Amino acid sequence: MASWSSDTPCSCDCFVSVPPASAIPAVIFAKNSDRPRDEVQEVVFVPAGTHAPGSRLQCTYIEVEQVSRTHAVILSRPSWLWGAEMGANEHGVCIGNEAVWTKEPVGEGEALLGMDLLRLALERSSSALEALRVITDLLARYGQGGSCREDPTPFCYHNTFLLADRTEAWVLETAGRLWAAQRIQEGARNISNQLSVGTDISAEHADLRTHALAQGWWDGQSTFDFAQVFSLTQQPVRMEAAKARFRAGQQLLQQQQGGITAEVMMGILRNKESGICMDSGGFRTTASMVSILPRDPTQPCVHFLTATPDPSRSVFKPFIFGAGAAQAPQVLSPTFGARDPVRTQPRFQTQVDRRHTLYLRHQVALGLIESEQDRGQQLRQKQRDLEQEGLEAARRLLAGEQVPPPQELGGLFQAFVERESQVYA
C-alpha cells in the first residue's frame, strides 16, 4: 500500500450552487486544485473528435477502449499527466475531483487515475448524470490506481467527484470500485477530501452494502451511512484538517445563499484564513476554476480559469466554447515525448521543466508583488481590472446586452491570456 505522509498534497475544495442558492438562474461551479508547490498546471483545449472502431486510447498509465465520438473539452491539468483536475465540456458539464482515503485499501498498481476518469467523463457525457455513469462504468472495468504525483515515491488515493450541469449536480464518492452518489437539485454543496455522502444516497454500487456487511463495517440493521461506514477510524492529520475546510466552505456558502455568483465563488476560492486558498509547506493551490452554467440552453456557459497558482494573486480568465475556440499557446507546457519521466521506466527518476509562458511571467510578477510595494500594487490593480473586464463581458453576454459572433466568443480566452501576459511583460 502507498504510504501517506504529512507533506502529502491531499487538499482540494469543490463547490456548487444550484438555484435558488444562485443569484441568477444558473448553476455555479468552482474548484481549487491543491497540488505539490512546484507542479505546473496547464489549460488545454481539446476539440470534439471522431474515432475509428476498435481504437485504443492511452491515458496516463494504461490504455482503454476509445468511443466513436468525443466532445470538446477545456481542461486544467497537471502538465505531466493525461487527465485533469477540473474541466468542462461543450455541453455544459463540469467536474472536479478530490483525493480521499477510506477503509478500502489503496494499492500501487497502475490503473486509471481519478484525473483520467474526470477527463474521460467530460469527453463522453452530455449531462452530469451521464458523466457519473461513465465514471462508474470505467471504475468497474479498469479500476483506479497509480501514483498521482510526479515523484519516484508512489502516492495513491481514491477519489470523490463533484459533477454539475445546467440543471443539477451530483456528488460521487468512491472506495476502490465501490461508490455512492448524492443528487443535488437545489441549494449549495461542497466537498473537501473526505467522504460526505451520508444517508442521503441517490445511487450506489450494487454490492456496496453487502461488501460493508461482509467486512463487519455495518451491522445490516442500522441506517446505512456511507461516510460513517467507509471512513477510516483513524484519520490522517491532513484529512482531519479537511474537516475544518469543509465546515468553513459550508459556512461561506451558507452566508451567500440566494446571492451566489461567479464573483462570490472566486472570493471563496481566495479565502486563505479557512485554508481553502492553500499555501502550506510543500503544496499550494496551483490552479482554480469557476463556471457559470445558465439554465437557459440558448445562453453559453462561461468558464473562468487561472492557469497560474494562488487565486488570490491570479486572474480568472473567461473561456466560452465557440467556433473560434483554440489552444492558447501561452498556457500550454512543453512536451518531452518518449523522454518524459512519466513515460520512461522506472518512472519519475528525472525532472524536466514544464513551466509554460504565462506561468513563468506570473512567477516574476509574484516576486515583484512581494518585494516591491509600489510596483506590486500596480500589478495587482491591473490583474483586478482585467478580471473585472472578463466578468463584465460575461454579465453583458448573459443579460443579452452584447452578443459577439461565435468566432469572437471562442477566442475570448486566448485574448485575455495574451493581455495578462502583456501585464507581466
VEXZAZA-888299 format. One record per residue (C-alpha): residue number from 1; x, y, z; residue in three letters. Coordinates in pm, whole numbers, plus 32768, in hexadecimal, padded with zeros to 4 digits. Example, Ala and Ser with C-alpha at 12.3 -4.5 7.8 and 13.67 -1.06 7.14 Angstrom:
% residues 2
> n_px_py_pz_res
> 1_84CE_7E3E_830C_ALA .
> 2_8557_7F96_82CA_SER .
% end
This chain:
% residues 425
> n_px_py_pz_res
> 1_8000_8000_8000_MET .
> 2_8079_815F_7FB3_ALA .
> 3_80F3_821C_80E1_SER .
> 4_8055_835C_815D_TRP .
> 5_812B_8474_81EB_SER .
> 6_80E9_85C6_8288_SER .
> 7_8164_8686_8157_ASP .
> 8_8089_85C3_8068_THR .
> 9_7FC7_86A5_7F79_PRO .
> 10_7E67_8640_7FCF_CYS .
> 11_7D93_8777_7FED_SER .
> 12_7C9B_87F5_7EEC_CYS .
> 13_7B49_889D_7F09_ASP .
> 14_7A21_8890_7E1A_CYS .
> 15_78E4_8960_7E2E_PHE .
> 16_7799_8972_7D78_VAL .
> 17_7668_8A51_7D92_SER .
> 18_751D_89E1_7CFB_VAL .
> 19_73F6_8AD6_7CED_PRO .
> 20_7361_8B62_7DC4_PRO .
> 21_74B4_8B7B_7E72_ALA .
> 22_7541_8C2E_7D40_SER .
> 23_74F9_8D9F_7D08_ALA .
> 24_74A5_8D5B_7B9C_ILE .
> 25_73F3_8C37_7AF0_PRO .
> 26_7534_8B72_7AC9_ALA .
> 27_75FE_8A61_7B6F_VAL .
> 28_774D_8AEA_7BEB_ILE .
> 29_7873_89F7_7C08_PHE .
> 30_79C8_8A3B_7CA5_ALA .
> 31_7B06_8984_7D06_LYS .
> 32_7C5D_89C4_7D9A_ASN .
> 33_7D61_88C1_7D35_SER .
> 34_7E63_8898_7E49_ASP .
> 35_7F97_87E0_7DD3_ARG .
> 36_8113_87CD_7E0C_PRO .
> 37_819A_892F_7E22_ARG .
> 38_8270_8923_7CE7_ASP .
> 39_817F_885D_7C0F_GLU .
> 40_810D_891B_7AD9_VAL .
> 41_7FA4_8913_7A6F_GLN .
> 42_7F52_895B_7903_GLU .
> 43_7E06_89AE_785B_VAL .
> 44_7DC5_88CC_7733_VAL .
> 45_7CB4_88E9_762B_PHE .
> 46_7C5F_87A5_7579_VAL .
> 47_7B69_87BD_7456_PRO .
> 48_7A55_86C1_7419_ALA .
> 49_7AC5_8591_7356_GLY .
> 50_7A56_8454_72A8_THR .
> 51_7B14_830D_72CF_HIS .
> 52_7B2C_81CD_7207_ALA .
> 53_7A8A_8091_7290_PRO .
> 54_7B7A_7FCC_736A_GLY .
> 55_7C54_80FA_73B9_SER .
> 56_7D1C_80F7_74FB_ARG .
> 57_7D5F_8225_75D5_LEU .
> 58_7E9B_8257_76A3_GLN .
> 59_7E4B_82F6_77F2_CYS .
> 60_7F54_834A_78F7_THR .
> 61_7FBC_81E2_793A_TYR .
> 62_7ED4_80F2_7884_ILE .
> 63_7E14_80D6_773E_GLU .
> 64_7C99_80C8_7729_VAL .
> 65_7BA8_8093_760C_GLU .
> 66_7B57_81D4_7553_GLN .
> 67_79F0_8238_7505_VAL .
> 68_7979_829C_73AB_SER .
> 69_794A_840C_7402_ARG .
> 70_79DD_84EF_750D_THR .
> 71_7965_8649_7572_HIS .
> 72_7A35_8787_7575_ALA .
> 73_7ACB_87CD_76CD_VAL .
> 74_7B8D_88D9_7787_ILE .
> 75_7C70_8842_7891_LEU .
> 76_7D47_88C2_79AD_SER .
> 77_7E44_87B0_79EC_ARG .
> 78_7F97_8764_7A85_PRO .
> 79_806C_8773_794E_SER .
> 80_8110_861E_797B_TRP .
> 81_7FD2_854D_7964_LEU .
> 82_7EBC_8502_786B_TRP .
> 83_7D89_8549_7940_GLY .
> 84_7D22_8687_79F4_ALA .
> 85_7CDF_8718_7B4C_GLU .
> 86_7BAF_87D4_7ACC_MET .
> 87_7B0C_8833_7988_GLY .
> 88_79D4_885D_78B7_ALA .
> 89_7949_87E8_776C_ASN .
> 90_7885_8888_7653_GLU .
> 91_773A_880E_76E9_HIS .
> 92_7767_88CA_782F_GLY .
> 93_77DF_87A7_7904_VAL .
> 94_78E3_8801_7A0D_CYS .
> 95_79A4_8711_7AEE_ILE .
> 96_7AA1_8736_7C07_GLY .
> 97_7B43_861E_7CD1_ASN .
> 98_7BD3_85F3_7E2E_GLU .
> 99_7CC3_84FD_7ED0_ALA .
> 100_7C2B_841D_7FD9_VAL .
> 101_7C96_82F4_80AB_TRP .
> 102_7B9B_81F6_812F_THR .
> 103_7B95_809F_81D3_LYS .
> 104_7BC1_800A_8079_GLU .
> 105_7D3A_7FDF_8044_PRO .
> 106_7DEB_80B5_7F44_VAL .
> 107_7EDF_7FEB_7E71_GLY .
> 108_8002_8062_7DA0_GLU .
> 109_7F9E_7FA3_7C67_GLY .
> 110_7F76_8080_7B35_GLU .
> 111_7E12_80AF_7ABA_ALA .
> 112_7D48_81E9_7A6F_LEU .
> 113_7D95_831A_7B41_LEU .
> 114_7C6C_83D8_7BC9_GLY .
> 115_7CE0_84F1_7AE5_MET .
> 116_7CCE_8404_79BB_ASP .
> 117_7B6B_83A5_7A1D_LEU .
> 118_7B12_8515_7A2D_LEU .
> 119_7B8D_855E_78CC_ARG .
> 120_7AF2_8423_783C_LEU .
> 121_79A3_8483_78D3_ALA .
> 122_79B3_85E2_7840_LEU .
> 123_7A0C_855D_76E9_GLU .
> 124_78F2_845B_76ED_ARG .
> 125_77C8_84FC_779A_SER .
> 126_76C3_8609_775B_SER .
> 127_7638_861F_78BF_SER .
> 128_76B4_85FB_7A23_ALA .
> 129_75F3_84B6_7A4D_LEU .
> 130_7685_8426_790F_GLU .
> 131_77E1_848B_7985_ALA .
> 132_77A3_83D2_7ACC_LEU .
> 133_7745_829A_7A0A_ARG .
> 134_787D_82B7_7931_VAL .
> 135_795B_82C7_7A66_ILE .
> 136_78B2_81A6_7B1B_THR .
> 137_78B7_80CC_79E3_ASP .
> 138_7A2A_8110_79B0_LEU .
> 139_7A6C_80CB_7B21_LEU .
> 140_79C3_7F79_7B00_ALA .
> 141_7A8E_7F20_79CC_ARG .
> 142_7BE7_7FB3_7A11_TYR .
> 143_7BF2_801B_7B7F_GLY .
> 144_7CAF_8149_7C05_GLN .
> 145_7E1B_8154_7C67_GLY .
> 146_7F7A_81CD_7C23_GLY .
> 147_8051_82DF_7CB5_SER .
> 148_7FAC_8434_7CAE_CYS .
> 149_80E3_850B_7CC1_ARG .
> 150_8222_8531_7BF9_GLU .
> 151_8307_848E_7CF5_ASP .
> 152_83BE_833F_7D0F_PRO .
> 153_830E_82FB_7E5B_THR .
> 154_81B1_827C_7E07_PRO .
> 155_808D_8349_7E86_PHE .
> 156_7F37_82B1_7E46_CYS .
> 157_7DD4_82FD_7EAB_TYR .
> 158_7C69_82C2_7E53_HIS .
> 159_7B89_83DA_7DDD_ASN .
> 160_7A51_84A2_7E19_THR .
> 161_79B7_8573_7D03_PHE .
> 162_78D1_869E_7CE8_LEU .
> 163_7816_8696_7B9C_LEU .
> 164_7735_87AF_7B23_ALA .
> 165_766C_8815_79F3_ASP .
> 166_756B_8922_79A2_ARG .
> 167_745B_8885_7A79_THR .
> 168_74F4_87C4_7B9C_GLU .
> 169_762A_8738_7C42_ALA .
> 170_769D_85E8_7CC8_TRP .
> 171_7799_858B_7DD4_VAL .
> 172_783D_843E_7D7E_LEU .
> 173_791B_839D_7E86_GLU .
> 174_79E7_8263_7E4B_THR .
> 175_7A97_8158_7F16_ALA .
> 176_7B57_807F_7E23_GLY .
> 177_7A53_800B_7D25_ARG .
> 178_7935_804E_7E16_LEU .
> 179_787B_8197_7E1C_TRP .
> 180_7755_8262_7E9B_ALA .
> 181_76BE_839E_7E06_ALA .
> 182_75DE_84B9_7E75_GLN .
> 183_7508_858D_7D8B_ARG .
> 184_74FE_8705_7DC9_ILE .
> 185_73CC_87A9_7D2A_GLN .
> 186_73D1_88ED_7DF3_GLU .
> 187_74AC_89A2_7EEC_GLY .
> 188_7625_89AF_7F19_ALA .
> 189_7717_8891_7F56_ARG .
> 190_788D_8864_7F83_ASN .
> 191_7986_8744_7FA4_ILE .
> 192_7ADE_8743_804A_SER .
> 193_7BB4_8606_8053_ASN .
> 194_7AC5_8539_8125_GLN .
> 195_7991_8465_80F7_LEU .
> 196_785D_853F_811A_SER .
> 197_7741_846C_8088_VAL .
> 198_768F_83E9_81BB_GLY .
> 199_7531_8353_81BE_THR .
> 200_74B0_8428_809E_ASP .
> 201_7521_8339_7F8B_ILE .
> 202_7484_8367_7E34_SER .
> 203_7545_8250_7D84_ALA .
> 204_7646_814B_7DEC_GLU .
> 205_7714_8020_7D80_HIS .
> 206_7644_7EE2_7D85_ALA .
> 207_7734_7E38_7E79_ASP .
> 208_7775_7F63_7F5C_LEU .
> 209_76A9_7EF0_8088_ARG .
> 210_76F1_7D7D_806C_THR .
> 211_7867_7DC9_8063_HIS .
> 212_784C_7EA9_8196_ALA .
> 213_7788_7D9A_8247_LEU .
> 214_7885_7C8D_81EB_ALA .
> 215_79A6_7D64_826A_GLN .
> 216_78F8_7D9D_83B6_GLY .
> 217_78E3_7F16_837A_TRP .
> 218_7766_7F18_8386_TRP .
> 219_7675_7E44_844F_ASP .
> 220_756A_7E31_8341_GLY .
> 221_7462_7EB7_842F_GLN .
> 222_74B7_8023_8473_SER .
> 223_7480_8135_8374_THR .
> 224_7591_811C_826D_PHE .
> 225_7672_8250_8279_ASP .
> 226_7778_8238_8166_PHE .
> 227_7868_8338_81F8_ALA .
> 228_7853_82A1_8353_GLN .
> 229_7875_8139_82DB_VAL .
> 230_7997_816A_81E8_PHE .
> 231_7A62_8281_828D_SER .
> 232_7BA6_8222_833A_LEU .
> 233_7B8B_8201_84B2_THR .
> 234_7CDC_82AF_84DA_GLN .
> 235_7CEC_83D2_83E9_GLN .
> 236_7E3A_845A_8368_PRO .
> 237_7E89_85B5_83EE_VAL .
> 238_7E40_8667_82A8_ARG .
> 239_7CF2_85B3_8283_MET .
> 240_7C99_8639_83DB_GLU .
> 241_7CFE_8792_835B_ALA .
> 242_7C17_8759_8230_ALA .
> 243_7AF1_8748_8321_LYS .
> 244_7B36_88AE_838C_ALA .
> 245_7B4B_891F_8220_ARG .
> 246_7A09_8867_81D1_PHE .
> 247_7953_8914_82EE_ARG .
> 248_79E5_8A66_828C_ALA .
> 249_7975_8A2F_8125_GLY .
> 250_7818_89D7_819B_GLN .
> 251_7807_8B15_826B_GLN .
> 252_7887_8BF2_8150_LEU .
> 253_7781_8B62_8065_LEU .
> 254_766F_8B82_816C_GLN .
> 255_76C3_8CF2_81A3_GLN .
> 256_7686_8D35_8031_GLN .
> 257_7551_8C59_7FFE_GLN .
> 258_7474_8CF3_7EF4_GLY .
> 259_7587_8DE0_7E85_GLY .
> 260_7698_8CF9_7E06_ILE .
> 261_7741_8D75_7CCA_THR .
> 262_7885_8D2A_7C13_ALA .
> 263_7927_8E48_7CD5_GLU .
> 264_78B0_8DB5_7E20_VAL .
> 265_7948_8C66_7DC3_MET .
> 266_7A90_8D0F_7D64_MET .
> 267_7A90_8DB5_7EB9_GLY .
> 268_7A61_8C65_7F64_ILE .
> 269_7B7E_8BCD_7E9C_LEU .
> 270_7C5A_8CF1_7F09_ARG .
> 271_7C0D_8CC2_807B_ASN .
> 272_7D5B_8C7F_8125_LYS .
> 273_7CE1_8C8C_828E_GLU .
> 274_7C18_8B4B_825D_SER .
> 275_7D30_8A99_81A2_GLY .
> 276_7C58_8A82_806A_ILE .
> 277_7D5E_8B56_7FBA_CYS .
> 278_7E7E_8A71_8015_MET .
> 279_7FE6_8ADA_804C_ASP .
> 280_8085_89F3_8149_SER .
> 281_81CB_8935_814B_GLY .
> 282_8206_886B_8013_GLY .
> 283_80C3_88B9_7F61_PHE .
> 284_7FD8_89D1_7EFE_ARG .
> 285_7EAF_8A26_7E23_THR .
> 286_7F4A_89F9_7CCB_THR .
> 287_7E19_8A54_7BF7_ALA .
> 288_7CAC_8AB9_7C1E_SER .
> 289_7B6B_8AB3_7B55_MET .
> 290_7A0D_8B4B_7B6B_VAL .
> 291_78F4_8B02_7A74_SER .
> 292_77A0_8B9E_7A2E_ILE .
> 293_76A8_8AA0_799F_LEU .
> 294_7566_8B58_7940_PRO .
> 295_741C_8A9E_7957_ARG .
> 296_73BD_8B35_7805_ASP .
> 297_7457_8A4C_76FE_PRO .
> 298_7469_8B68_7602_THR .
> 299_7565_8C1D_76DE_GLN .
> 300_76D3_8BB7_76D8_PRO .
> 301_7785_8B2C_7808_CYS .
> 302_78A8_8C01_787D_VAL .
> 303_79D7_8B5F_791E_HIS .
> 304_7AE1_8C2A_79D6_PHE .
> 305_7C3A_8B8D_79FE_LEU .
> 306_7D7C_8C14_7A96_THR .
> 307_7E8D_8B2E_7A04_ALA .
> 308_7F6C_8BB9_7B1A_THR .
> 309_7F94_8B74_7C90_PRO .
> 310_7EF5_8C2F_7DB4_ASP .
> 311_7DA1_8CB6_7D47_PRO .
> 312_7DC9_8DDC_7E36_SER .
> 313_7EDC_8E5B_7D4E_ARG .
> 314_7E64_8DCE_7C01_SER .
> 315_7D6E_8E36_7AF4_VAL .
> 316_7C37_8D69_7AA7_PHE .
> 317_7C1B_8D76_792C_LYS .
> 318_7AD7_8D23_786F_PRO .
> 319_7ABD_8BFF_777C_PHE .
> 320_798B_8BBE_76A3_ILE .
> 321_7961_8A9D_75B2_PHE .
> 322_792D_8B28_7454_GLY .
> 323_799C_8B14_72EC_ALA .
> 324_7AE2_8BC9_7336_GLY .
> 325_7B45_8B01_7469_ALA .
> 326_7CAE_8A91_7453_ALA .
> 327_7DDB_8A41_752B_GLN .
> 328_7E7C_8B6F_75CF_ALA .
> 329_7FF2_8B23_75A2_PRO .
> 330_805C_8BF9_76CC_GLN .
> 331_7FB6_8B05_77C2_VAL .
> 332_8030_89C5_771B_LEU .
> 333_815E_891C_77B7_SER .
> 334_8281_8894_76EB_PRO .
> 335_8278_8722_7692_THR .
> 336_8393_8624_76A6_PHE .
> 337_8314_84F7_75E1_GLY .
> 338_83B3_83AA_7632_ALA .
> 339_84B0_8458_7716_ARG .
> 340_839F_84CE_7802_ASP .
> 341_83DA_8445_7963_PRO .
> 342_8272_83C9_796A_VAL .
> 343_82B7_82F2_7835_ARG .
> 344_840A_825D_788F_THR .
> 345_8432_8130_7976_GLN .
> 346_8459_8143_7A99_PRO .
> 347_8385_827B_7A9D_ARG .
> 348_83DC_83D2_7B29_PHE .
> 349_8553_839D_7B52_GLN .
> 350_85A4_84EF_7AB7_THR .
> 351_8505_8647_7AB0_GLN .
> 352_84B1_872A_798A_VAL .
> 353_8449_8896_7976_ASP .
> 354_82D2_889D_792A_ARG .
> 355_8298_8A11_7964_ARG .
> 356_81C9_8AB6_7854_HIS .
> 357_81F0_8C21_77E7_THR .
> 358_80DC_8CB5_78BD_LEU .
> 359_8153_8BF1_79EE_TYR .
> 360_82B4_8C7C_79C7_LEU .
> 361_823C_8DE2_79A1_ARG .
> 362_814A_8DBC_7AC2_HIS .
> 363_8261_8D3F_7BA6_GLN .
> 364_832E_8E74_7B56_VAL .
> 365_81FD_8F4C_7BA0_ALA .
> 366_81C8_8E9D_7CEF_LEU .
> 367_832E_8EEC_7D4B_GLY .
> 368_82F2_905D_7CFF_LEU .
> 369_81AA_905D_7DC1_ILE .
> 370_8260_8FD3_7EF0_GLU .
> 371_839D_90A5_7ED9_SER .
> 372_833F_91F6_7E3F_GLU .
> 373_8213_9298_7EE4_GLN .
> 374_81C5_93A5_7DE0_ASP .
> 375_8205_92C9_7CB2_ARG .
> 376_814F_91AB_7D5A_GLY .
> 377_801A_927D_7D9D_GLN .
> 378_8015_92EC_7C32_GLN .
> 379_8026_9184_7BBB_LEU .
> 380_7F12_9115_7CA8_ARG .
> 381_7E34_9230_7C2D_GLN .
> 382_7E70_91CE_7AC4_LYS .
> 383_7E16_9067_7B1C_GLN .
> 384_7CD3_90D5_7BC4_ARG .
> 385_7C76_91BB_7AA3_ASP .
> 386_7CAC_90A8_79A3_LEU .
> 387_7BDF_8FAD_7A6B_GLU .
> 388_7AC4_90A7_7A9B_GLN .
> 389_7AC1_90E2_7924_GLU .
> 390_7A90_8F6D_78ED_GLY .
> 391_797B_8F59_79F1_LEU .
> 392_78CC_9086_7959_GLU .
> 393_78E3_8FED_77FE_ALA .
> 394_7840_8EB0_7886_ALA .
> 395_7731_8F7A_7935_ARG .
> 396_76D9_903B_77F9_ARG .
> 397_76D8_8EFD_772C_LEU .
> 398_75EF_8E43_7819_LEU .
> 399_750D_8F74_7838_ALA .
> 400_74ED_8F7F_76BC_GLY .
> 401_7583_90DC_76AF_GLU .
> 402_76A5_907D_75D0_GLN .
> 403_76BB_8F41_7500_VAL .
> 404_7800_8F2E_7438_PRO .
> 405_7818_8E3F_730F_PRO .
> 406_7878_8CD6_7365_PRO .
> 407_79D6_8D03_72D6_GLN .
> 408_7A17_8E1F_73C9_GLU .
> 409_7984_8D61_74F1_LEU .
> 410_7A62_8C35_74AC_GLY .
> 411_7B97_8D11_74AD_GLY .
> 412_7B46_8DC0_75F5_LEU .
> 413_7C2C_8CF0_76D2_PHE .
> 414_7D4F_8D15_75E3_GLN .
> 415_7D1F_8E8F_75DE_ALA .
> 416_7D1D_8EA7_775B_PHE .
> 417_7E4E_8DC5_777B_VAL .
> 418_7F0B_8EA5_7689_GLU .
> 419_7EA7_8FDB_7749_ARG .
> 420_7F0E_8F45_7896_GLU .
> 421_805E_8EE5_77FF_SER .
> 422_808B_9051_7795_GLN .
> 423_803C_90C7_78F9_VAL .
> 424_8167_8FFB_7974_TYR .
> 425_8250_9053_7853_ALA .
% end
